[in-house]
Amino acid sequence: MPSLHDVDTIVFDILGTLVDDTAGLRSALAELVPDAGRVDDLLALWGRRIATEQRRVVDRERAYAPGAVLDREAARVVVEAAGLTDTAVDTLVRAARLRPARPDSADALARLGAGHELIGLSNADATDLLRMNAYAGLRWHTALSTEAVATYKPDPAVYRLAIDCAGRPPDRMLMVAAHAWDLRGAQAAGLRTAYLDAPAATRPPPRTGSTCTCAHSRS
């Protein structure tokens, strides 16, 4: 991990990095679907739908739609695939908002926040981000939603949002995420990057002279 003496601002991805973003959804599906073996497949279906539609927004193939809209679309796809009734759509949408923090996230933020500016940068909608941070017990100096720039990561506009908010040179900022694609986007914007090894993380390839470095955590 880069020396934090060379860093003024630490930017954290939130979904999947500091919070378990499938916990609530997994619990709801486990109650709704009799076949426990299908839960993982349905979760994967939800994730693919969200990722595809966010990518279409980034590629300008569809107009920006907030996360709440994409969640409802994904819920309908999952409900149809699982053979559930339409009433399950609302159940899954509500459940998807329950994202508990990983065990050491709050303590890590408290320690790092004592000496550095902390920015949360998330694909979650602004309202959902506030709700999630309160539910997960996460504290920031600033929490930024990609809703502010009407796109999603890894659109360059998202990382510029964090840079503009911090008002610092990007090489004095460190982006921490459990997703290789997120780190690549931040790196392209000039930020230093650190990989956080979390469950369901997408590990970056071995370092080959790039500025991307890896940080491992218990979470």
Sequence and secondary structure as in RCSB ss.txt:
>XXXX:A:sequence
MPSLHDVDTIVFDILGTLVDDTAGLRSALAELVPDAGRVDDLLALWGRRIATEQRRVVDRERAYAPGAVLDREAA
RVVVEAAGLTDTAVDTLVRAARLRPARPDSADALARLGAGHELIGLSNADATDLLRMNAYAGLRWHTALSTEAVA
TYKPDPAVYRLAIDCAGRPPDRMLMVAAHAWDLRGAQAAGLRTAYLDAPAATRPPPRTGSTCTCAHSRS
>XXXX:A:secstr
   GGG SEEEE  BTTTB TTHHHHHHHHHH S GGGHHHHHHHHHHHHHHHHHHHHTTSS    HHHHHHHHH
HHHHHHHT  THHHHHHHHHHT   B TTHHHHHHHHHTTSEEEEEESS HHHHHHHHHHHT   SEEEEGGGGT
S TT HHHHHHHHHHHTS GGGEEEEESBHHHHHHHHHTT EEEEE  TT B     SSSSEEEE    
